[in-house]
Amino acid sequence: MVEEYIFPQSIEEALEILERYNGEARIIAGGTDLVLQLRRGEVKARVLVDITRIPELKGIKEEDGFIWVGATTTHQEVAESPLIQAKAGLLAKACRSVGSLQIRNVGTIGGNLVNAMPAADSAIALAALDAEVEVAGKEGIRWIPITQFHEDVGKCCVNPCLELVKGVRFRPLGENEGSSFQRLARRQALILPILNVGVVVGWEEGKFSRAAIAIGPVAPVPFRARKAEEYLKGSPVSPESIEEASRLAQEEAQPRSSLLRGSAEYRKDMVRVLVRRALMEAAKLA
Ligand SMILES: Cc1cc2nc3c(=O)[nH]c(=O)nc-3n(C[C@H](O)[C@H](O)[C@H](O)COP(=O)(O)OP(=O)(O)OC[C@H]3O[C@@H](n4cnc5c(N)ncnc54)[C@H](O)[C@@H]3O)c2cc1C
């Protein structure tokens, strides 16, 4: 049973409350995942610490060569941001695809990351952007590469009863770079997709100079198709290279069967289709 609901005004205050309640208090942002988990008894908390009124956790800015997005920025705010649309198009598209408008208006980037689902839409886009997660704890700030942030389905390296995600940062896309986000889902379903793919590519003198391919859910955590990425770097920007990279990504991906969201075989076939589409679109934009 939740007995207390507290609105701290600063990060320091939030951390002090978490420390004081010694594991019985937990961070809440939009509550779109947590409230359901509390109701189902999957998560227990005596005190909820609502971080949505802390000004330092909100907003989107470009600074020192990075784009920074505050943890309590909502999916709708990210999707509508002209900066994100111009310099990290796949993240805008990923956030626009989350749930429904009501969910996007309250669900946050920080919550999406800490909830740690392998096909969480913004997490897949951030994985392709090689983002870093900013974590605030009693010992100060630490930055964690997104590829080391997730540990298993529903598990990440941040404990929301002790510390909090402050924000996330990544390099904006530059000249000759492009991105794409592709998503396969049931029509009108307001939930995680059957499959999603986020891609960032760059090219120089007719060859791929940068390639990042993130796919969900084909592993317990947001998955980077490293073999396909390695193959692409230095390969000519051509439909043949893209086809081969899509085949390699399909080979690497290990999806599971889901009664609600398709068989492993279907998902594996669709990995190739979605990666091909994403690479084609990103290459054209680059
Ligand atoms: C109908 C419906 C449809 C949905 N559709 C999608 C979809 O299409 N795609 C998708 O990816 N997700 C979807 N979701 C899941 C959910 O909306 C997102 O994961 C959302 O981003 C969670 O953010 P939140 O702010 O609501 O998190 P909360 O529910 O508040 O928190 C989630 C978890 O993160 C912790 N937490 C939150 N913020 C922080 C922080 N800053 N620091 C540390 N810990 C923190 C909480 O303690 C909790 O464990 C859907 C959910 C619903 C109910």
PDBQT file of the ligand as one rigid body, heavy atoms in Angstrom, charges set to zero:
ROOT
HETATM    1  C1  LIG A 301      -1.511   2.026 -22.660  1.00  0.00    +0.000 C 
HETATM    2  C2  LIG A 301      -0.002   2.081 -22.655  1.00  0.00    +0.000 A 
HETATM    3  C3  LIG A 301       0.681   2.115 -23.862  1.00  0.00    +0.000 A 
HETATM    4  C4  LIG A 301       2.067   2.155 -23.888  1.00  0.00    +0.000 A 
HETATM    5  N1  LIG A 301       2.701   2.161 -25.102  1.00  0.00    +0.000 NA
HETATM    6  C5  LIG A 301       4.046   2.193 -25.141  1.00  0.00    +0.000 A 
HETATM    7  C6  LIG A 301       4.710   2.190 -26.410  1.00  0.00    +0.000 A 
HETATM    8  O1  LIG A 301       4.110   2.195 -27.475  1.00  0.00    +0.000 OA
HETATM    9  N2  LIG A 301       6.078   2.220 -26.398  1.00  0.00    +0.000 N 
HETATM   10  C7  LIG A 301       6.800   2.252 -25.230  1.00  0.00    +0.000 A 
HETATM   11  O2  LIG A 301       8.028   2.271 -25.288  1.00  0.00    +0.000 OA
HETATM   12  N3  LIG A 301       6.177   2.238 -24.019  1.00  0.00    +0.000 NA
HETATM   13  C8  LIG A 301       4.840   2.216 -23.948  1.00  0.00    +0.000 A 
HETATM   14  N4  LIG A 301       4.197   2.200 -22.722  1.00  0.00    +0.000 N 
HETATM   15  C9  LIG A 301       5.001   2.176 -21.492  1.00  0.00    +0.000 C 
HETATM   16  C10 LIG A 301       5.231   3.550 -20.799  1.00  0.00    +0.000 C 
HETATM   17  O3  LIG A 301       4.294   4.513 -21.173  1.00  0.00    +0.000 OA
HETATM   18  C11 LIG A 301       6.637   4.109 -21.079  1.00  0.00    +0.000 C 
HETATM   19  O4  LIG A 301       7.613   3.160 -20.720  1.00  0.00    +0.000 OA
HETATM   20  C12 LIG A 301       6.898   5.429 -20.330  1.00  0.00    +0.000 C 
HETATM   21  O5  LIG A 301       7.976   6.108 -20.942  1.00  0.00    +0.000 OA
HETATM   22  C13 LIG A 301       7.203   5.248 -18.854  1.00  0.00    +0.000 C 
HETATM   23  O6  LIG A 301       7.490   6.541 -18.326  1.00  0.00    +0.000 OA
HETATM   24  P1  LIG A 301       6.793   7.062 -16.992  1.00  0.00    +0.000 P 
HETATM   25  O7  LIG A 301       7.285   8.443 -16.766  1.00  0.00    +0.000 OA
HETATM   26  O8  LIG A 301       5.321   6.881 -17.055  1.00  0.00    +0.000 OA
HETATM   27  O9  LIG A 301       7.450   6.054 -15.936  1.00  0.00    +0.000 OA
HETATM   28  P2  LIG A 301       6.883   5.598 -14.509  1.00  0.00    +0.000 P 
HETATM   29  O10 LIG A 301       5.761   4.653 -14.706  1.00  0.00    +0.000 OA
HETATM   30  O11 LIG A 301       6.684   6.772 -13.623  1.00  0.00    +0.000 OA
HETATM   31  O12 LIG A 301       8.181   4.796 -13.998  1.00  0.00    +0.000 OA
HETATM   32  C14 LIG A 301       8.625   3.635 -14.636  1.00  0.00    +0.000 C 
HETATM   33  C15 LIG A 301       9.814   3.079 -13.847  1.00  0.00    +0.000 C 
HETATM   34  O13 LIG A 301      10.915   3.944 -13.911  1.00  0.00    +0.000 OA
HETATM   35  C16 LIG A 301      11.258   4.477 -12.619  1.00  0.00    +0.000 C 
HETATM   36  N5  LIG A 301      11.590   5.873 -12.907  1.00  0.00    +0.000 N 
HETATM   37  C17 LIG A 301      10.857   6.774 -13.611  1.00  0.00    +0.000 A 
HETATM   38  N6  LIG A 301      11.557   7.896 -13.823  1.00  0.00    +0.000 NA
HETATM   39  C18 LIG A 301      12.768   7.709 -13.236  1.00  0.00    +0.000 A 
HETATM   40  C19 LIG A 301      13.947   8.502 -13.122  1.00  0.00    +0.000 A 
HETATM   41  N7  LIG A 301      14.062   9.710 -13.672  1.00  0.00    +0.000 N 
HETATM   42  N8  LIG A 301      14.995   7.988 -12.431  1.00  0.00    +0.000 NA
HETATM   43  C20 LIG A 301      14.928   6.751 -11.879  1.00  0.00    +0.000 A 
HETATM   44  N9  LIG A 301      13.853   5.954 -11.976  1.00  0.00    +0.000 NA
HETATM   45  C21 LIG A 301      12.795   6.424 -12.652  1.00  0.00    +0.000 A 
HETATM   46  C22 LIG A 301      10.062   4.206 -11.734  1.00  0.00    +0.000 C 
HETATM   47  O14 LIG A 301      10.420   4.003 -10.383  1.00  0.00    +0.000 OA
HETATM   48  C23 LIG A 301       9.533   2.924 -12.359  1.00  0.00    +0.000 C 
HETATM   49  O15 LIG A 301      10.280   1.825 -11.915  1.00  0.00    +0.000 OA
HETATM   50  C24 LIG A 301       2.793   2.173 -22.662  1.00  0.00    +0.000 A 
HETATM   51  C25 LIG A 301       2.108   2.156 -21.436  1.00  0.00    +0.000 A 
HETATM   52  C26 LIG A 301       0.719   2.110 -21.425  1.00  0.00    +0.000 A 
HETATM   53  C27 LIG A 301       0.015   2.094 -20.106  1.00  0.00    +0.000 C 
ENDROOT
TORSDOF 0
